[in-house]
Amino acid sequence: MAWEKMKLERVEELLRKFQSTRVLVIGDLMLDEYVWGRVSRISPEAPVPVVEVIRESYYPGGAANVARNVREFTPKVFVMGMIGEDAHAHKLRKLLGENGIGLEAVQNDGSFQTIVKTRIIARQQQVVRVDREKPQPLTKEAQNRCVDKVRELLPQLDAVIFEDYGKGLLQQRFVDEVAALVRGEGKLVTADPNPRNRLIWRGITAVKPNRSEAFAAANKPWHEPDADPLRDRDLLVVGAELLRIWNPDHLLVTLGEQGMILFDKNKPPFHVPSRAREVYDLSGAGDTAIALFTLALVSGASAIEAAEISNHASSAVVGKLGTATLTPEELLESFRHRDG
């Protein structure tokens, strides 16, 4: 099926199926803090702007933002990750609960520093980002608890998403055990990888790196994109190499303003051009892409249909400022705008 011929009725049919999909997101949980202000002068202490704070807002970040994206389309979403027992952890749990995201699999550890990313915004632009984090791997005992919890939740699940921000939660043994457990029950496993954490995503349903992550994972030097991704020799080599190394059913590489390219076993690469009309903020676009790609696959979409839906979703979300999600109606509106 060619992407431009996917009918609106088919999108509506898949969106209805999304509503009964049950998903667990596993990965590095974060709290995204936004400090909104205005700049009217330069500091006398250093050549930096002085931001006068107007308001502050908080959102689930990292893997929690993937869960938040999934939650817009289905009520059955769980999240698994590590947080501390500090004020930021309580804030994150509260936000997740308010979003209707299941917290049964969240792991608390008093020695763990909850990851917080603070973005200071003035004049609709990010002035600076401040990260509070202390990456640390899960202990063997914590990994075992997480595997046991996945086993317990599995009858309630249709898919698991691994969201790796390279902060220590996802390790090879843990990923392998969970993936084998989930695939053994005939359910989907997808992953959004991180090049700082060199995991082998072997034999899972789908992996979704961006272009730079794909080059890093394939151990290939970066090359500037060709105008036509289907003629981008370096990108095609990287795609073929990752299919060989990881052996997924589907490899979806996001390309920013060029959209996405889908690599499947025994099929030619398939390019889906970007639908973004205006780009305000790229933060969270990858979270939206993996969330919608997974939901579509679970709901019976072909890989090309899933890629188109994922592409429309991430194209819409980059038009919003901040760690954003989109609603089913906004996704449908993107398809209607295409047909208009």
DOGUGU-524373 format. One line per field, with one value per residue (C-alpha): residue number from 1; residue in three letters; x, y, z. Coordinates in Angstrom, 3 decimals. Layout:
BEGIN
n: NUM:...
res: ALA:...
X: X:...
Y: Y:...
Z: Z:...
***
This chain:
BEGIN
n: 1:2:3:4:5:6:7:8:9:10:11:12:13:14:15:16:17:18:19:20:21:22:23:24:25:26:27:28:29:30:31:32:33:34:35:36:37:38:39:40:41:42:43:44:45:46:47:48:49:50:51:52:53:54:55:56:57:58:59:60:61:62:63:64:65:66:67:68:69:70:71:72:73:74:75:76:77:78:79:80:81:82:83:84:85:86:87:88:89:90:91:92:93:94:95:96:97:98:99:100:101:102:103:104:105:106:107:108:109:110:111:112:113:114:115:116:117:118:119:120:121:122:123:124:125:126:127:128:129:130:131:132:133:134:135:136:137:138:139:140:141:142:143:144:145:146:147:148:149:150:151:152:153:154:155:156:157:158:159:160:161:162:163:164:165:166:167:168:169:170:171:172:173:174:175:176:177:178:179:180:181:182:183:184:185:186:187:188:189:190:191:192:193:194:195:196:197:198:199:200:201:202:203:204:205:206:207:208:209:210:211:212:213:214:215:216:217:218:219:220:221:222:223:224:225:226:227:228:229:230:231:232:233:234:235:236:237:238:239:240:241:242:243:244:245:246:247:248:249:250:251:252:253:254:255:256:257:258:259:260:261:262:263:264:265:266:267:268:269:270:271:272:273:274:275:276:277:278:279:280:281:282:283:284:285:286:287:288:289:290:291:292:293:294:295:296:297:298:299:300:301:302:303:304:305:306:307:308:309:310:311:312:313:314:315:316:317:318:319:320:321:322:323:324:325:326:327:328:329:330:331:332:333:334:335:336:337:338:339:340
res: MET:ALA:TRP:GLU:LYS:MET:LYS:LEU:GLU:ARG:VAL:GLU:GLU:LEU:LEU:ARG:LYS:PHE:GLN:SER:THR:ARG:VAL:LEU:VAL:ILE:GLY:ASP:LEU:MET:LEU:ASP:GLU:TYR:VAL:TRP:GLY:ARG:VAL:SER:ARG:ILE:SER:PRO:GLU:ALA:PRO:VAL:PRO:VAL:VAL:GLU:VAL:ILE:ARG:GLU:SER:TYR:TYR:PRO:GLY:GLY:ALA:ALA:ASN:VAL:ALA:ARG:ASN:VAL:ARG:GLU:PHE:THR:PRO:LYS:VAL:PHE:VAL:MET:GLY:MET:ILE:GLY:GLU:ASP:ALA:HIS:ALA:HIS:LYS:LEU:ARG:LYS:LEU:LEU:GLY:GLU:ASN:GLY:ILE:GLY:LEU:GLU:ALA:VAL:GLN:ASN:ASP:GLY:SER:PHE:GLN:THR:ILE:VAL:LYS:THR:ARG:ILE:ILE:ALA:ARG:GLN:GLN:GLN:VAL:VAL:ARG:VAL:ASP:ARG:GLU:LYS:PRO:GLN:PRO:LEU:THR:LYS:GLU:ALA:GLN:ASN:ARG:CYS:VAL:ASP:LYS:VAL:ARG:GLU:LEU:LEU:PRO:GLN:LEU:ASP:ALA:VAL:ILE:PHE:GLU:ASP:TYR:GLY:LYS:GLY:LEU:LEU:GLN:GLN:ARG:PHE:VAL:ASP:GLU:VAL:ALA:ALA:LEU:VAL:ARG:GLY:GLU:GLY:LYS:LEU:VAL:THR:ALA:ASP:PRO:ASN:PRO:ARG:ASN:ARG:LEU:ILE:TRP:ARG:GLY:ILE:THR:ALA:VAL:LYS:PRO:ASN:ARG:SER:GLU:ALA:PHE:ALA:ALA:ALA:ASN:LYS:PRO:TRP:HIS:GLU:PRO:ASP:ALA:ASP:PRO:LEU:ARG:ASP:ARG:ASP:LEU:LEU:VAL:VAL:GLY:ALA:GLU:LEU:LEU:ARG:ILE:TRP:ASN:PRO:ASP:HIS:LEU:LEU:VAL:THR:LEU:GLY:GLU:GLN:GLY:MET:ILE:LEU:PHE:ASP:LYS:ASN:LYS:PRO:PRO:PHE:HIS:VAL:PRO:SER:ARG:ALA:ARG:GLU:VAL:TYR:ASP:LEU:SER:GLY:ALA:GLY:ASP:THR:ALA:ILE:ALA:LEU:PHE:THR:LEU:ALA:LEU:VAL:SER:GLY:ALA:SER:ALA:ILE:GLU:ALA:ALA:GLU:ILE:SER:ASN:HIS:ALA:SER:SER:ALA:VAL:VAL:GLY:LYS:LEU:GLY:THR:ALA:THR:LEU:THR:PRO:GLU:GLU:LEU:LEU:GLU:SER:PHE:ARG:HIS:ARG:ASP:GLY
X: 0.000:1.352:1.328:-0.530:-3.483:-4.225:-7.864:-9.247:-11.746:-8.867:-7.266:-10.578:-10.903:-7.413:-8.039:-11.094:-8.907:-6.324:-8.862:-8.687:-4.903:-2.946:0.641:3.530:6.290:9.639:12.452:14.078:11.442:11.932:10.189:10.155:10.036:9.372:10.159:8.415:9.618:10.603:13.952:14.303:17.978:21.434:22.913:25.562:27.370:27.931:26.890:23.744:20.047:18.120:14.891:12.003:9.889:6.194:5.081:6.252:4.778:5.574:5.098:6.057:9.277:11.469:9.721:6.893:6.211:5.919:3.309:1.566:1.459:-0.004:-2.548:-4.092:-5.311:-6.084:-6.982:-4.850:-1.261:1.354:4.833:7.921:11.044:13.037:12.386:13.622:11.690:12.227:9.817:10.348:9.408:6.162:5.447:6.024:3.844:1.084:1.266:1.236:-1.725:-3.608:-2.965:-4.502:-1.260:-0.836:1.906:2.022:5.385:7.159:10.160:11.044:14.542:15.575:19.149:18.069:17.927:14.795:15.816:14.665:15.178:14.458:13.974:13.914:11.801:11.671:10.162:9.015:12.629:14.623:17.293:18.994:18.345:19.399:19.657:19.542:20.498:22.882:22.673:23.039:22.315:19.663:20.919:20.408:17.695:15.862:16.088:14.574:11.728:11.041:11.026:8.645:6.350:6.330:5.419:2.589:1.240:1.675:-1.879:-3.115:-0.786:-0.712:2.663:5.766:7.744:11.368:12.261:15.995:17.437:20.733:20.330:20.988:17.637:17.852:20.634:21.177:20.180:17.033:16.010:16.649:14.627:11.655:11.681:11.797:8.984:6.746:7.494:7.034:3.402:3.030:2.907:4.705:7.938:9.244:12.219:13.447:17.242:19.966:23.495:25.104:23.726:24.989:22.277:21.553:17.825:17.834:14.687:12.094:9.158:10.405:13.197:12.936:16.224:16.657:19.229:22.181:21.321:21.139:24.589:26.062:24.461:25.802:29.296:29.243:30.629:28.047:27.290:25.063:21.704:21.089:18.119:16.346:16.525:15.947:19.131:21.085:23.698:25.094:21.640:20.700:23.908:23.148:19.602:20.791:23.442:20.956:18.549:21.445:22.629:19.266:17.110:13.849:10.683:10.706:13.285:11.856:14.443:13.168:14.789:13.627:12.481:12.787:10.183:10.886:12.273:11.041:13.302:11.661:13.072:13.018:11.359:12.772:13.111:10.020:10.195:7.424:7.973:7.490:4.090:5.340:4.215:5.933:8.546:8.603:10.097:11.575:11.573:9.293:8.799:10.563:8.367:5.276:6.674:7.371:4.055:1.926:3.969:3.484:-0.232:-0.808:1.095:-0.754:-4.064:-3.426:-1.912:0.689:4.175:3.661:0.320:1.916:4.769:2.350:0.336:3.539:4.778:1.569:1.616:5.231:4.836:1.894:3.604:6.694:4.336:3.780:6.149:7.234:7.000:3.738:1.274:-1.542:-5.122:-6.907:-8.837:-5.592:-4.232:-7.376:-7.174:-3.645:-4.996:-7.928:-5.507:-3.566:-6.730:-7.838
Y: 0.000:3.406:5.886:8.600:6.257:5.408:6.375:8.486:5.721:3.325:5.763:6.079:2.285:1.937:4.719:2.816:-0.271:1.791:2.247:-1.411:-1.726:-2.396:-1.199:-1.211:1.382:0.471:2.997:5.983:8.059:11.811:14.935:17.751:21.194:24.318:27.774:30.386:33.975:37.112:38.702:42.462:42.922:41.368:40.450:42.872:39.829:37.995:38.357:36.263:37.190:37.738:35.743:37.100:34.065:34.272:30.685:27.099:23.897:20.196:17.172:13.496:13.149:10.460:7.092:8.671:10.958:7.933:6.540:9.920:9.820:6.310:7.336:9.888:6.967:4.196:4.028:0.924:2.122:1.121:2.516:0.877:2.702:3.916:7.044:8.232:9.159:12.902:15.743:15.369:11.675:12.556:15.205:12.717:10.041:12.590:13.701:10.132:9.281:12.350:11.217:7.824:5.899:2.697:2.983:-0.642:-1.257:1.960:1.179:3.491:3.650:6.140:6.166:7.062:10.689:11.293:12.636:16.213:18.287:21.988:24.086:27.864:29.436:33.121:34.684:31.211:30.007:27.782:29.837:27.013:23.484:22.301:18.537:16.944:13.304:10.668:7.702:4.374:0.824:-1.321:-3.872:-7.532:-7.679:-4.696:-6.241:-9.459:-7.511:-5.767:-9.039:-10.558:-7.533:-7.824:-11.501:-10.543:-7.827:-9.793:-11.225:-7.595:-6.456:-6.416:-4.699:-3.496:-0.408:-0.012:3.691:4.110:7.474:5.900:6.570:3.030:1.276:-0.778:-3.373:-6.276:-9.088:-7.304:-6.374:-9.919:-11.507:-9.177:-9.406:-13.224:-13.266:-10.953:-12.402:-15.889:-14.951:-13.735:-10.059:-7.063:-5.512:-2.228:-0.083:3.493:3.049:5.327:5.300:5.842:2.473:-0.076:-2.694:-5.370:-5.199:-8.638:-10.240:-7.784:-6.471:-2.988:-0.546:3.208:5.162:8.612:9.106:9.953:7.116:4.686:5.689:5.369:1.965:0.687:2.031:4.169:7.725:10.483:11.737:14.651:13.510:13.230:15.231:11.944:9.396:6.524:7.569:8.224:5.484:5.881:5.734:2.643:0.903:1.757:0.448:-2.840:-3.194:-2.662:-5.161:-7.634:-6.824:-6.465:-8.682:-6.836:-7.305:-3.557:-0.774:2.757:5.536:9.051:11.722:15.037:17.363:14.507:12.379:8.674:5.670:2.140:-0.888:-4.319:-7.765:-8.791:-5.531:-2.352:0.687:2.893:6.672:8.667:12.449:14.811:16.428:19.172:22.641:24.538:23.300:24.904:22.191:18.778:17.581:14.579:13.983:10.614:9.673:10.353:8.418:5.187:5.413:5.703:3.242:0.632:1.323:1.026:-2.272:-3.767:-2.701:-4.573:-1.851:-2.792:-1.438:1.210:2.272:2.396:4.519:6.971:7.324:7.753:10.336:12.382:12.256:13.382:16.022:17.488:17.415:19.373:22.274:22.579:24.131:21.958:18.230:17.724:15.007:15.056:13.882:11.464:14.408:16.270:13.181:12.892:16.596:16.051:13.441:15.661:18.503:16.143:15.285:18.927
Z: 0.000:-0.938:1.886:-0.003:-0.646:2.984:3.395:6.231:6.976:7.565:10.012:11.866:12.000:13.496:16.021:17.263:17.733:19.627:22.420:23.464:23.188:26.411:26.587:29.074:28.580:30.160:30.393:32.046:33.826:34.061:35.227:32.675:34.287:32.209:33.545:31.412:31.551:29.698:28.971:29.183:30.029:30.136:33.503:34.843:36.277:32.972:29.320:29.784:29.688:32.909:32.770:34.841:35.736:34.904:35.524:35.864:34.491:34.837:32.581:32.619:30.621:29.109:29.051:31.043:28.076:25.784:28.188:28.148:24.336:24.389:27.031:24.660:22.539:25.028:28.741:29.393:29.851:32.431:32.964:34.482:35.593:38.571:40.624:43.998:47.113:46.769:46.047:42.297:42.505:44.287:41.651:38.833:40.425:40.901:37.273:35.989:38.189:37.005:33.428:34.183:33.732:35.759:38.394:39.584:37.919:39.002:41.216:44.134:45.610:48.270:46.974:43.443:42.306:40.268:36.852:36.223:33.094:33.538:30.431:30.746:27.999:27.052:23.923:22.844:22.736:25.051:26.794:28.691:29.959:33.411:34.041:37.475:37.210:38.467:36.078:37.823:36.634:38.211:40.708:39.889:42.548:41.032:37.561:38.892:40.495:37.204:35.235:37.777:37.454:33.647:34.010:36.364:34.034:30.803:30.643:30.676:27.868:24.071:23.670:25.487:24.467:25.557:25.744:26.340:27.367:28.401:32.123:33.328:33.557:30.377:30.376:27.986:30.329:31.438:27.873:26.623:29.431:29.016:25.214:25.313:27.847:25.814:22.365:23.828:24.430:20.838:21.815:20.344:21.603:20.183:21.135:20.883:21.322:22.643:21.155:24.566:25.664:23.129:23.419:20.836:20.092:18.543:17.238:18.558:16.551:15.693:16.509:15.918:16.007:14.531:11.784:14.037:16.448:13.527:12.237:15.744:16.333:13.006:13.828:10.705:10.520:10.180:6.677:5.760:4.339:0.632:-0.693:-1.467:1.385:-1.049:-2.881:0.319:-0.055:3.482:5.045:3.034:4.135:7.776:7.460:5.977:8.683:11.518:9.988:10.044:13.601:15.314:13.089:13.879:11.859:11.149:11.391:11.317:11.087:11.739:9.581:11.041:8.272:5.752:7.517:8.059:6.219:6.850:6.421:6.392:5.845:2.174:1.077:-0.461:1.863:2.009:2.502:4.186:3.727:6.668:7.162:9.492:8.419:11.232:13.702:17.142:19.338:18.504:22.138:22.495:18.753:18.978:21.945:19.863:16.903:18.810:20.692:17.567:15.512:18.247:18.701:14.963:14.636:17.605:16.071:12.835:10.659:8.079:8.750:6.030:7.535:10.987:9.626:8.031:11.229:13.252:10.761:10.899:14.703:15.142:12.419:14.322:17.706:16.582:15.906:19.659:22.184:25.084:25.786:23.941:23.000:20.485:20.601:18.259:16.799:16.047:14.310:12.202:11.390:10.046:7.636:6.675:5.938:3.667:1.757:1.642
***
